[in-house]
Amino acid sequence: MKKVAKNCIIGAIIYGACQLFYDMGKGYMLGVMAKYNDEYSPVEVIDLCSNNDGKHKLRTKFIAEMAEGTVETINKQYEEEP
C-alpha cells in the first residue's frame, strides 16, 4: 500500500510541475503577442480565451503576471541594444 501511495504522490507532483510549466509557457506566449500586437493586452486576451468563472482565478492571475513580465523583459532587451 505504501508503494501505491508513493507512486500517487510522485505522479501528483509531476502533474503539478507540468501544469506550472504549461502556464509559464502560456504567459510567455501572451507576453510576446502583447509586445508585437497593440490591440490587446495580455489580461484582455486571457479574459477572451478563458471562461473566467472564478475557479481558475489564481492561474489566470499567474499567467497574466508572467505575460507582463515577458513584455518588460523584451522592452529591456531592445533598450540595451545599440
N, C-alpha and C positions, 0 to 999 in steps of 0.2 A: 504494500500500500504506500510505503514511503517513496518508492521509486515512481509510482504513478503521480503522486503529489509533486515530486521534484520535477518531473517532466512537464507537468501542467504549469508550474511556476516559471520554468525556463521558457516555455512557449509563450506565456503571457508577457514576459519581459521582452522577448524578441519581437512579438507583435507590437508592443508599445513603442519600441525603438524604431521599427519600420514606419509606424504611423507618424512619429515625430519627424523623421527624415522626409517623409512624404509632404508633411505640412511645411517644412522648411523649404523644400523644392518648389512647392506651390507659391510660397511667399516670394522666393527669388524670381520666379517667372513673372509674377504680377508686378514686382518692382521694376524689372526690365521693361515690361509692357508700359508701365506708367511713365517711365523715363522717356520713351520714344512715342508715346501716344498722349496728346494734350487734352483729349476729350474727357477721359475718365480718370479718377484717382483710384488707387488700389482698394480703398474701402468701398467705393461705388461698385467696382467690378465684383468684389466679394458678395456684396448685397444682391447684385443681379444674378450671380451664379449659384448662390446657396439659398436654401429655404430657411430663412432666419426665424426659426420658431422658438429660439431661446435655449434649446438643449445643447447646441454647439457654439454657444456664445464665446466661451474661453478659447476654443480652437480658432474661431473666426478672428478674434482679437489678436491671437498669436500670429496668424498668417498676415494680418494687416500690419502688425509691427515689423515683421520680417520684410515685408514688401517696402515699407517706408525706409527701413534701414538700408535696403538694397539701393534705393533711389539716392540716398545720401552718399553711399559708398561710390556709386557711379559718378555722381557730381564731383566728389573729391578727386577721383582719378582723372577726370577731364580738366579740373582746375590745375593739377600738378603738371600735366603735360605741356610742353612748350608750344 
